[in-house]
Amino acid sequence: MRQNYSGPVRMCVSCRKREAQNQLLRLQCAERSLRRYSGTGRSFYLCPECFTAKQTAKALARQCKSGEIERLLNELKEIITDVR
């Protein structure tokens, strides 16, 4: 079933669900650290449902090429609280 979106459609790196770009959180990894997208470099998207999902840790580790899952999850929690 195809949904109608206004604007660009992007995919969550954790659950692979496609959503409108403005519904997703855009992140990037720099120096193996997770942060909000700064405007330059590669980025990826995460949907709100995956902020606390178990598979998110594995997706973040894959995107940042880091095995420090606990640190990445803590950085994600800080980013989420700053956004809200």
N, C-alpha and C positions, 0 to 999 in steps of 0.2 A: 504494500500500500504506500503510495507516494504522498507525502504531505506537502502542502504549499507553504513555502517560506518566503518572506520578503527579505531580500538581501542575500549575502553570501552564506553558504552552508558549510560547516566544518564538522570534524569528527572527534569525539572524545578519545584520548589515547588509552583509557582504561577499559571502558565498556564498548567502545566502537559505535556508540549511538550517534547518529547525525542530527545536529541541531542548528538553528540559526546562530550565526557567529556572535550576535549580541547576547545570547543566552549562556555562553560558555566563558570560562575564565581562561585567559591567555597567559601562559607561563613560559619561562625559558630557563635553561641551565647555563650558568657561566662559572667557570672554574669549579665545576662539580658541586655547585650550590644552586638551589632552587630560588627563583625570584619571579616577580611579575615581569611581563614583557617590557623591555626598555625602548623598543622602537628599532633596534638593529639586531641582526643575527637571527638564528633559527628559533622557532617557537613551537609550542604545541598547546592543545586545548584540553580542558578538563570540565566535565559537566557537574552541576551541583549535587547530583545523586552520588557521584563517585568521591566526593570530598572525604567521606568516612568509610568507604567500601574497602574490603580486604584486598581485592585485586589491584587497588590503586598503588600500593607500595611497590609491587613488582613493576608496574608500568612506569612509575617515577624512576626507579632504579635503572630501568632499561633506557629511558630517555636521557638521564644524566650520566649514564655509563659509570655508575657508582654502586658499591655494595653497602653503603652506609644508609640503610633503609630507615632506621630510627631518626637520624638527623634530617633526612628528606621529609619525613612525615611531620617532624616538629616545625620545619620551615614552612610546610604547607599550612599547618595550623595557624602560624603567625600571619601568613598572607591572607588567609580566609578571614581572620578576625580584623585585619586592617581594611578589607574590602567592605565588610558589613557595617 
